[in-house]
Amino acid sequence: MPVRLVVFDLDGTLIDGYAAIEDALAHAMTRLGFVPPASREVRRMVGHGLEVLLEQAVGPALAPEGVRLFRERYPEVAVAKSELLPGAADVLATLHGRGLLLALASNKPRDFSRMIVEAKGVAGYFLAIEGPGPETPPKPHPAMLESAMRKAGVGPDATLAVGDMEVDSEFARAAGCRVVLIPSGSRTRAELEEVPRDGILEDLRELPDWIAGSDAASG
């Protein structure tokens, strides 16, 4: 079936927000007596949710306080230190202009995701902005994707997830959806070649043509 709903990851897929995450993580870790990791290590740690990130950084016992400290700092730097990836706004505009429904599903807390996409001027493209919460498990659990599909009124066979990590593949497959991966964030193309997926793109800007080609092949 042709794609009707595209559900995007945020960090590493639509934005480069690693500098903001690194800043807030360093804030939390230094106040808890830890030396923050190098930038390249932070990039590898991101993607499984804030609680998991802080568990990796400071251990399970201190993670709740680490989360509090991260949340204290992140709103101060989230917008200034996050940038849309090249072509992201144009891709969203193109897909929206074709009549596709768009949603966002990130393991970042939803209020942080909304803050960033509103500041970058692209929030209006999304019919839903999903994030983990007390009753919504983070990826790879499919709850966020299932919520976006309910709001869009479409099923898994008409839904495409787009991300940059293996967790995005697991997320899509758990909901029975197709997935396209892009090595623009935490993983290299070689790493993504080992991950189940329906396509790998070198650049987000290739996505509209990939969807058009997939729709033509299916129809």
HUZI-V222078 format. One line per field, one symbol per residue. psi: psi as a letter, one per 40 degrees, with the letter a starting at -180 (. if undefined). Layout:
BEGIN
psi->???
END
This chain:
BEGIN
psi->iihdhhhiicheddigedddddddddddddeeeihiiidddddddieeiddddddddeiddeddddddddddddddedddehihiheddddddddddeeihiihhieihddddddddddeeedeehdihiiiadehiiiehedddddddddefiideehhihaeidddddddddefiihhihfebeiidddddehhieihidideeddddddddddde.
END
